[in-house]
């Protein structure tokens, strides 16, 4: 019987990893495809054989044998993208899995971002480095962040591909800036008790907003690289603002709304561009099968070009999308207990979303990329009534 690896490949050199089963990646490949170079464990090999026709279809490259070809010939079905293992996810109508990205360098990936060119940027806290992948999933470069600093959880990629990270050491808390090629530019220093959990940018003023959970405020970093304001989130007088227990993530709509996620209250709060409270809504989405749901919430949100809000959903191990006014549109993707834990998510491009998973079948880290289609009635909405959380 093939030996189990339990998904831990850290002890294997690169050449040995290629000998793993190309379907489950848990056992060594004892069986070779009859018409390509991919190998499979016995269980997965047998699953790839059609019982009725005795035809074998390679799970990795989709090559298949055909009864119309001569012995030894194959009918190749070329795939320009790797086969995506969708056994542990359920997609909403109109959602399509586009790509899966794994990397042997992953040890503890925590955040993911996307550049204007469509490259994926990942912060790995165990490796203490930033990794950049092409849109096709190839590792382009990796470089360390500031020596002596630890990553505190905030990553933002600007439209011109600059990277913003929240870092700290024994003395300083900072938001550090890197150019697209990985060159360190400068750091903007915050108070010693700051706890930066999110970073975003106002596209009209180019100001950087650092969400400070330690002081319960937003630090505004101007384009001259210095902090010139601390902004308090406040009630507008028209709506009673719920008590905020945790400032866990920040995003900004195309019109300047500041959107905050509270992962203790499982809620999203929307403020205007002057930081006045507008309304709030919860992120509870009932799971169809609670036994298969991990019911974990990473506390991260993203806003797309339609001003729709994507967030991890309480009671459901997946990503839900809401209109700007808090109407639940749908659960984009739901993962079962074998999929792994959601670490981060980001929206980009023409209605695409990337989710960073770790653990279980995702092993040391996996980026899952999806395309979706938001119904027109939910896009850029600002006229619907929504209930404010008490």
LOFI-49489 format. One record per residue (C-alpha): residue number from 1; residue in three letters; x, y, z. Coordinates in Angstrom, 2 decimals, decimal comma, always signed. Last residue first. Layout:
# residues N
NODE seq type      c1      c2      c3
NODE NUM  ALA       X       Y       Z
...
END
This chain:
# residues 390
NODE seq type      c1      c2      c3
NODE 390  UNK  -28,61  +47,40  +18,11
NODE 389  UNK  -27,68  +46,36  +14,60
NODE 388  UNK  -29,10  +48,68  +11,97
NODE 387  UNK  -31,66  +47,14   +9,68
NODE 386  UNK  -31,45  +47,85   +5,99
NODE 385  UNK  -33,58  +50,00   +3,72
NODE 384  UNK  -32,60  +50,11   +0,06
NODE 383  UNK  -31,48  +53,28   -1,73
NODE 382  UNK  -27,72  +52,96   -1,97
NODE 381  UNK  -27,17  +50,19   -4,48
NODE 380  UNK  -24,01  +50,15   -6,58
NODE 379  UNK  -24,85  +46,69   -7,93
NODE 378  UNK  -27,58  +44,62   -6,30
NODE 377  UNK  -30,27  +44,97   -8,97
NODE 376  UNK  -27,72  +44,20  -11,68
NODE 375  UNK  -27,20  +40,62  -10,55
NODE 374  UNK  -23,56  +40,01   -9,51
NODE 373  UNK  -21,63  +37,61  -11,76
NODE 372  UNK  -18,71  +35,59  -10,46
NODE 371  UNK  -15,18  +34,49  -11,34
NODE 370  UNK  -13,18  +32,47   -8,84
NODE 369  UNK   -9,55  +32,08   -7,77
NODE 368  UNK   -8,46  +29,65   -5,03
NODE 367  UNK   -5,09  +30,40   -3,44
NODE 366  UNK   -3,70  +27,45   -1,50
NODE 365  UNK   -1,60  +27,11   +1,62
NODE 364  UNK   +0,30  +24,65   +3,76
NODE 363  UNK   -2,27  +21,87   +3,27
NODE 362  UNK   -5,27  +23,15   +1,29
NODE 361  UNK   -6,83  +19,71   +1,86
NODE 360  UNK   -6,75  +20,27   +5,63
NODE 359  UNK   -4,86  +23,48   +6,48
NODE 358  UNK   -4,70  +26,88   +4,79
NODE 357  UNK   -6,98  +28,78   +2,41
NODE 356  UNK   -6,49  +32,12   +0,63
NODE 355  UNK   -9,52  +33,21   -1,40
NODE 354  UNK   -9,25  +35,16   -4,67
NODE 353  UNK  -12,23  +36,93   -6,24
NODE 352  UNK  -12,99  +37,99   -9,80
NODE 351  UNK  -15,63  +40,34  -11,18
NODE 350  UNK  -13,58  +42,06  -13,91
NODE 349  UNK  -10,39  +42,83  -12,05
NODE 348  UNK  -10,02  +42,25   -8,33
NODE 347  UNK  -11,72  +41,11   -5,15
NODE 346  UNK   -9,64  +39,89   -2,18
NODE 345  UNK   -9,96  +37,19   +0,45
NODE 344  UNK   -8,00  +36,13   +3,52
NODE 343  UNK   -7,27  +33,28   +5,91
NODE 342  UNK  -10,13  +30,89   +5,13
NODE 341  UNK   -9,61  +27,59   +6,91
NODE 340  UNK   -9,24  +24,24   +5,17
NODE 339  UNK  -11,30  +22,36   +2,60
NODE 338  UNK  -11,99  +19,25   +4,65
NODE 337  UNK  -14,68  +20,78   +6,87
NODE 336  UNK  -16,81  +21,74   +3,86
NODE 335  UNK  -16,35  +24,97   +1,94
NODE 334  UNK  -19,11  +27,31   +0,74
NODE 333  UNK  -18,60  +29,68   -2,18
NODE 332  UNK  -20,38  +32,78   -3,41
NODE 331  UNK  -23,02  +32,78   -0,68
NODE 330  UNK  -25,70  +34,99   -2,17
NODE 329  UNK  -26,97  +38,54   -2,47
NODE 328  UNK  -27,56  +39,34   +1,19
NODE 327  UNK  -28,85  +42,89   +1,42
NODE 326  UNK  -26,60  +45,08   +3,56
NODE 325  UNK  -26,85  +48,47   +1,90
NODE 324  UNK  -23,66  +48,10   -0,15
NODE 323  UNK  -25,04  +44,82   -1,48
NODE 322  UNK  -23,89  +41,70   +0,29
NODE 321  UNK  -21,66  +38,82   -0,80
NODE 320  UNK  -20,96  +35,72   +1,28
NODE 319  UNK  -17,71  +33,78   +1,48
NODE 318  UNK  -17,56  +30,34   +3,06
NODE 317  UNK  -17,45  +28,30   +6,22
NODE 316  UNK  -20,99  +29,16   +7,24
NODE 315  UNK  -22,18  +29,96  +10,74
NODE 314  UNK  -20,77  +33,52  +10,39
NODE 313  UNK  -20,00  +34,48   +6,82
NODE 312  UNK  -16,61  +35,50   +5,49
NODE 311  UNK  -16,98  +38,77   +3,67
NODE 310  UNK  -17,59  +40,24   +0,23
NODE 309  UNK  -19,20  +43,68   +0,00
NODE 308  UNK  -20,66  +44,87   -3,30
NODE 307  UNK  -19,60  +48,29   -4,51
NODE 306  UNK  -19,84  +47,04   -8,12
NODE 305  UNK  -16,05  +47,47   -8,54
NODE 304  UNK  -15,50  +45,04   -5,66
NODE 303  UNK  -15,31  +45,53   -1,90
NODE 302  UNK  -13,37  +43,13   +0,30
NODE 301  UNK  -13,81  +41,96   +3,87
NODE 300  UNK  -11,73  +40,09   +6,43
NODE 299  UNK  -12,73  +38,83   +9,86
NODE 298  UNK  -11,31  +35,33   +9,48
NODE 297  UNK  -14,61  +33,74  +10,45
NODE 296  UNK  -14,97  +30,13  +11,47
NODE 295  UNK  -18,20  +28,14  +11,31
NODE 294  UNK  -16,24  +24,94  +10,51
NODE 293  UNK  -19,21  +23,76   +8,47
NODE 292  UNK  -19,75  +20,09   +7,73
NODE 291  UNK  -21,83  +19,38  +10,81
NODE 290  UNK  -23,71  +22,63  +10,27
NODE 289  UNK  -25,12  +21,41   +6,97
NODE 288  UNK  -27,04  +24,04   +5,04
NODE 287  UNK  -25,14  +26,77   +6,85
NODE 286  UNK  -27,11  +29,82   +7,92
NODE 285  UNK  -25,55  +33,11   +6,91
NODE 284  UNK  -24,89  +35,61   +9,68
NODE 283  UNK  -22,93  +38,63   +8,43
NODE 282  UNK  -24,69  +41,31  +10,42
NODE 281  UNK  -25,68  +44,75   +9,16
NODE 280  UNK  -24,66  +48,30   +9,96
NODE 279  UNK  -25,70  +51,84   +9,02
NODE 278  UNK  -24,47  +55,36   +8,24
NODE 277  UNK  -21,82  +56,24  +10,83
NODE 276  UNK  -19,85  +59,42  +10,16
NODE 275  UNK  -16,24  +58,81   +9,09
NODE 274  UNK  -16,15  +61,89   +6,81
NODE 273  UNK  -16,18  +59,67   +3,69
NODE 272  UNK  -19,38  +58,04   +4,95
NODE 271  UNK  -19,39  +55,12   +7,35
NODE 270  UNK  -20,60  +51,53   +6,85
NODE 269  UNK  -20,42  +48,93   +9,61
NODE 268  UNK  -20,21  +45,19   +8,90
NODE 267  UNK  -21,09  +42,69  +11,61
NODE 266  UNK  -20,01  +39,44  +13,20
NODE 265  UNK  -20,01  +41,18  +16,62
NODE 264  UNK  -16,52  +39,81  +17,31
NODE 263  UNK  -15,45  +39,98  +13,65
NODE 262  UNK  -16,22  +43,68  +13,37
NODE 261  UNK  -15,71  +44,61   +9,71
NODE 260  UNK  -15,39  +48,24   +8,68
NODE 259  UNK  -16,48  +49,95   +5,45
NODE 258  UNK  -15,42  +53,52   +4,70
NODE 257  UNK  -17,61  +54,96   +1,94
NODE 256  UNK  -15,55  +56,86   -0,64
NODE 255  UNK  -17,61  +56,61   -3,84
NODE 254  UNK  -15,69  +53,61   -5,16
NODE 253  UNK  -16,17  +51,83   -1,85
NODE 252  UNK  -13,41  +51,63   +0,75
NODE 251  UNK  -12,33  +48,57   +2,72
NODE 250  UNK  -11,31  +47,92   +6,31
NODE 249  UNK  -10,75  +44,84   +8,48
NODE 248  UNK  -10,77  +43,63  +12,10
NODE 247  UNK  -11,83  +46,62  +14,16
NODE 246  UNK  -13,13  +44,65  +17,14
NODE 245  UNK  -15,79  +45,35  +19,73
NODE 244  UNK  -17,63  +48,22  +18,05
NODE 243  UNK  -20,68  +49,39  +19,98
NODE 242  UNK  -23,59  +49,94  +17,66
NODE 241  UNK  -24,08  +53,41  +16,15
NODE 240  UNK  -27,48  +54,97  +16,70
NODE 239  UNK  -28,53  +56,56  +13,43
NODE 238  UNK  -29,38  +60,16  +12,60
NODE 237  UNK  -26,87  +61,83  +14,90
NODE 236  UNK  -23,96  +60,78  +12,69
NODE 235  UNK  -22,32  +58,45  +15,18
NODE 234  UNK  -18,54  +58,46  +15,23
NODE 233  UNK  -15,46  +56,64  +13,98
NODE 232  UNK  -12,52  +58,65  +15,30
NODE 231  UNK   -9,94  +59,90  +12,85
NODE 230  UNK   -6,26  +60,31  +13,67
NODE 229  UNK   -4,66  +62,84  +11,39
NODE 228  UNK   -1,33  +63,88   +9,88
NODE 227  UNK   +0,57  +60,64   +9,64
NODE 226  UNK   +3,55  +61,21   +7,37
NODE 225  UNK   +4,51  +59,85   +3,96
NODE 224  UNK   +3,93  +63,00   +1,93
NODE 223  UNK   +0,97  +61,23   +0,31
NODE 222  UNK   -0,96  +61,43   +3,55
NODE 221  UNK   -1,33  +58,72   +6,17
NODE 220  UNK   -4,69  +58,78   +7,94
NODE 219  UNK   -4,82  +56,72  +11,13
NODE 218  UNK   -8,28  +55,30  +11,77
NODE 217  UNK   -9,48  +54,78  +15,33
NODE 216  UNK  -10,15  +52,27  +18,08
NODE 215  UNK   -6,79  +52,79  +19,77
NODE 214  UNK   -5,55  +49,19  +19,55
NODE 213  UNK   -7,74  +48,33  +16,58
NODE 212  UNK   -5,96  +50,86  +14,39
NODE 211  UNK   -7,26  +50,69  +10,81
NODE 210  UNK   -4,65  +52,35   +8,60
NODE 209  UNK   -6,14  +54,61   +5,92
NODE 208  UNK   -3,76  +55,71   +3,16
NODE 207  UNK   -4,57  +58,98   +1,44
NODE 206  UNK   -4,54  +59,01   -2,36
NODE 205  UNK   -7,10  +61,87   -2,24
NODE 204  UNK   -9,55  +60,47   -4,81
NODE 203  UNK   -8,39  +56,83   -4,61
NODE 202  UNK   -8,80  +56,56   -0,87
NODE 201  UNK   -6,47  +53,75   +0,17
NODE 200  UNK   -6,88  +50,74   +2,46
NODE 199  UNK   -5,00  +49,09   +5,33
NODE 198  UNK   -6,26  +46,65   +7,94
NODE 197  UNK   -5,48  +45,19  +11,36
NODE 196  UNK   -3,05  +47,80  +12,67
NODE 195  UNK   -2,64  +47,46  +16,43
NODE 194  UNK   -1,29  +50,73  +17,81
NODE 193  UNK   +0,10  +50,78  +21,35
NODE 192  UNK   +3,45  +52,30  +20,34
NODE 191  UNK   +1,80  +55,03  +18,28
NODE 190  UNK   +2,23  +54,88  +14,51
NODE 189  UNK   +5,27  +55,10  +12,25
NODE 188  UNK   +5,09  +55,56   +8,46
NODE 187  UNK   +7,74  +53,38   +6,87
NODE 186  UNK   +9,72  +53,98   +3,68
NODE 185  UNK  +10,56  +52,64   +0,20
NODE 184  UNK  +11,65  +49,00   +0,50
NODE 183  UNK  +12,35  +47,54   -2,94
NODE 182  UNK  +10,17  +44,54   -3,80
NODE 181  UNK   +9,84  +45,16   -7,54
NODE 180  UNK   +6,38  +46,73   -7,11
NODE 179  UNK   +7,69  +49,24   -4,60
NODE 178  UNK   +7,46  +48,60   -0,88
NODE 177  UNK   +5,79  +50,73   +1,79
NODE 176  UNK   +5,74  +50,04   +5,51
NODE 175  UNK   +2,86  +50,82   +7,87
NODE 174  UNK   +4,46  +50,98  +11,27
NODE 173  UNK   +4,43  +50,01  +14,90
NODE 172  UNK   +7,71  +50,65  +16,67
NODE 171  UNK   +9,73  +49,71  +19,71
NODE 170  UNK   +9,86  +45,93  +20,14
NODE 169  UNK   +9,10  +45,35  +16,45
NODE 168  UNK   +6,10  +46,04  +14,25
NODE 167  UNK   +4,84  +45,68  +10,70
NODE 166  UNK   +1,66  +46,59   +8,80
NODE 165  UNK   +2,24  +46,14   +5,09
NODE 164  UNK   +1,62  +48,36   +2,05
NODE 163  UNK   +2,72  +47,13   -1,38
NODE 162  UNK   +2,99  +49,37   -4,44
NODE 161  UNK   +1,41  +47,81   -7,53
NODE 160  UNK   +0,20  +50,96   -9,32
NODE 159  UNK   -3,39  +50,11   -8,33
NODE 158  UNK   -2,24  +49,82   -4,69
NODE 157  UNK   -1,72  +46,45   -2,99
NODE 156  UNK   -2,82  +46,31   +0,64
NODE 155  UNK   -1,68  +44,01   +3,42
NODE 154  UNK   -2,57  +44,16   +7,13
NODE 153  UNK   -1,95  +41,33   +9,61
NODE 152  UNK   +0,69  +42,24  +12,15
NODE 151  UNK   +3,84  +41,17  +10,27
NODE 150  UNK   +6,92  +40,95  +12,46
NODE 149  UNK   +9,94  +43,24  +12,30
NODE 148  UNK  +13,60  +42,42  +12,95
NODE 147  UNK  +14,53  +42,36   +9,27
NODE 146  UNK  +12,04  +44,33   +7,18
NODE 145  UNK  +10,19  +42,17   +4,66
NODE 144  UNK  +11,90  +39,28   +2,96
NODE 143  UNK  +11,79  +38,69   -0,82
NODE 142  UNK  +10,06  +36,31   -3,20
NODE 141  UNK   +9,90  +36,38   -6,96
NODE 140  UNK   +7,98  +35,16   -9,99
NODE 139  UNK   +6,27  +32,01   -8,66
NODE 138  UNK   +4,02  +30,74  -11,45
NODE 137  UNK   +0,26  +30,81  -10,80
NODE 136  UNK   -0,99  +31,81  -14,24
NODE 135  UNK   -1,67  +35,38  -13,06
NODE 134  UNK   +1,99  +35,47  -12,06
NODE 133  UNK   +2,93  +34,84   -8,46
NODE 132  UNK   +4,61  +37,21   -6,00
NODE 131  UNK   +5,86  +36,10   -2,58
NODE 130  UNK   +6,49  +38,34   +0,42
NODE 129  UNK   +8,69  +37,06   +3,22
NODE 128  UNK   +8,90  +36,24   +6,87
NODE 127  UNK   +9,02  +32,50   +6,03
NODE 126  UNK   +6,66  +31,76   +8,92
NODE 125  UNK   +4,69  +34,96   +8,32
NODE 124  UNK   +4,01  +34,33   +4,62
NODE 123  UNK   +2,61  +37,43   +2,89
NODE 122  UNK   +1,16  +36,65   -0,55
NODE 121  UNK   +0,98  +38,80   -3,70
NODE 120  UNK   -0,92  +37,54   -6,76
NODE 119  UNK   -0,21  +39,04  -10,19
NODE 118  UNK   -3,18  +40,44  -12,13
NODE 117  UNK   -1,37  +43,34  -13,77
NODE 116  UNK   -2,97  +45,83  -11,37
NODE 115  UNK   -1,61  +43,78   -8,49
NODE 114  UNK   -3,60  +41,30   -6,40
NODE 113  UNK   -3,44  +40,76   -2,65
NODE 112  UNK   -3,23  +37,76   -0,31
NODE 111  UNK   -2,68  +37,51   +3,43
NODE 110  UNK   -1,67  +34,87   +5,96
NODE 109  UNK   +0,59  +32,30   +4,32
NODE 108  UNK   +2,13  +29,99   +6,96
NODE 107  UNK   +4,64  +27,61   +5,39
NODE 106  UNK   +4,36  +28,24   +1,67
NODE 105  UNK   +7,60  +27,71   -0,24
NODE 104  UNK   +6,27  +24,58   -1,96
NODE 103  UNK   +3,63  +26,70   -3,68
NODE 102  UNK   -0,04  +26,17   -4,48
NODE 101  UNK   -2,29  +28,12   -6,84
NODE 100  UNK   -5,77  +26,99   -7,92
NODE  99  UNK   -7,48  +28,71  -10,85
NODE  98  UNK  -10,79  +29,71  -12,39
NODE  97  UNK  -13,53  +28,21  -10,23
NODE  96  UNK  -16,81  +29,49  -11,66
NODE  95  UNK  -19,68  +31,32   -9,98
NODE  94  UNK  -22,89  +31,88  -11,95
NODE  93  UNK  -25,02  +29,80   -9,59
NODE  92  UNK  -23,31  +29,55   -6,22
NODE  91  UNK  -20,32  +27,28   -5,73
NODE  90  UNK  -19,96  +24,35   -3,34
NODE  89  UNK  -16,49  +23,40   -2,19
NODE  88  UNK  -14,67  +20,33   -0,90
NODE  87  UNK  -14,44  +18,13   -3,99
NODE  86  UNK  -13,55  +21,00   -6,32
NODE  85  UNK   -9,99  +19,95   -7,13
NODE  84  UNK   -9,05  +22,29   -9,95
NODE  83  UNK   -7,40  +20,84  -13,07
NODE  82  UNK   -4,48  +23,01  -14,08
NODE  81  UNK   -5,16  +25,59  -16,80
NODE  80  UNK   -4,44  +25,53  -20,54
NODE  79  UNK   -6,07  +22,14  -20,88
NODE  78  UNK   -5,32  +20,06  -23,96
NODE  77  UNK   -7,57  +17,11  -24,64
NODE  76  UNK   -5,18  +14,55  -26,07
NODE  75  UNK   -6,59  +11,55  -27,93
NODE  74  UNK   -4,19   +8,75  -27,26
NODE  73  UNK   -2,38   +6,18  -29,37
NODE  72  UNK   -0,80   +2,99  -28,01
NODE  71  UNK   -3,40   +0,74  -29,59
NODE  70  UNK   -5,13   +2,48  -32,44
NODE  69  UNK   -7,64   +5,17  -31,76
NODE  68  UNK  -11,43   +4,96  -31,94
NODE  67  UNK  -11,80   +3,33  -28,49
NODE  66  UNK  -10,34   +6,52  -27,00
NODE  65  UNK   -7,83   +7,16  -24,24
NODE  64  UNK   -8,01  +10,39  -22,30
NODE  63  UNK   -5,80  +13,36  -21,62
NODE  62  UNK   -7,50  +15,64  -19,07
NODE  61  UNK   -4,20  +17,08  -17,77
NODE  60  UNK   -4,31  +16,27  -14,06
NODE  59  UNK   -7,28  +13,91  -13,69
NODE  58  UNK   -6,08  +11,73  -16,56
NODE  57  UNK   -9,04   +9,99  -18,18
NODE  56  UNK   -8,94   +6,20  -18,52
NODE  55  UNK  -11,52   +4,41  -20,64
NODE  54  UNK  -12,82   +1,03  -19,46
NODE  53  UNK  -16,02   +1,92  -21,33
NODE  52  UNK  -18,60   +1,17  -18,64
NODE  51  UNK  -16,42   +1,35  -15,53
NODE  50  UNK  -14,82   +4,63  -16,62
NODE  49  UNK  -11,32   +4,61  -15,12
NODE  48  UNK  -10,25   +7,71  -13,18
NODE  47  UNK  -11,50   +6,38   -9,85
NODE  46  UNK   -9,19   +3,38  -10,25
NODE  45  UNK   -6,16   +5,64  -10,55
NODE  44  UNK   -7,29   +7,62   -7,50
NODE  43  UNK   -7,36   +4,52   -5,30
NODE  42  UNK   -4,14   +3,03   -6,68
NODE  41  UNK   -2,12   +6,22   -6,18
NODE  40  UNK   -1,58   +8,32   -9,24
NODE  39  UNK   +1,21   +9,29  -11,65
NODE  38  UNK   +1,30  +11,80  -14,50
NODE  37  UNK   +3,58  +11,28  -17,51
NODE  36  UNK   +0,92  +10,82  -20,18
NODE  35  UNK   -0,84   +8,01  -22,09
NODE  34  UNK   -1,11   +4,98  -19,81
NODE  33  UNK   -1,17   +7,14  -16,63
NODE  32  UNK   +1,34   +5,77  -14,14
NODE  31  UNK   +0,30   +3,89  -11,01
NODE  30  UNK   +2,37   +3,94   -7,81
NODE  29  UNK   +1,94   +7,67   -7,21
NODE  28  UNK   +2,82   +8,38   -3,60
NODE  27  UNK   -0,03   +9,24   -1,31
NODE  26  UNK   -1,64  +12,48   -0,07
NODE  25  UNK   -1,52  +14,65   -3,19
NODE  24  UNK   -5,15  +13,57   -3,88
NODE  23  UNK   -5,28  +13,75   -7,68
NODE  22  UNK   -1,71  +14,06   -8,94
NODE  21  UNK   -0,49  +11,28   -6,64
NODE  20  UNK   +2,94  +12,27   -5,36
NODE  19  UNK   +6,03  +11,56   -7,45
NODE  18  UNK   +6,51  +15,26   -8,33
NODE  17  UNK   +7,04  +15,91   -4,64
NODE  16  UNK  +10,16  +13,76   -4,79
NODE  15  UNK  +11,86  +16,08   -7,28
NODE  14  UNK  +11,17  +19,17   -5,18
NODE  13  UNK  +12,79  +17,69   -2,08
NODE  12  UNK  +10,40  +16,18   +0,44
NODE  11  UNK  +10,45  +16,87   +4,18
NODE  10  UNK   +8,09  +19,82   +3,89
NODE   9  UNK   +5,47  +17,79   +2,04
NODE   8  UNK   +2,96  +17,48   +4,87
NODE   7  UNK   -0,34  +16,44   +3,28
NODE   6  UNK   -0,77  +13,41   +5,49
NODE   5  UNK   +2,15  +11,79   +3,58
NODE   4  UNK   +0,56   +8,33   +3,48
NODE   3  UNK   +2,65   +5,45   +2,10
NODE   2  UNK   +1,27   +3,49   -0,82
NODE   1  UNK   +0,00   +0,00   +0,00
END
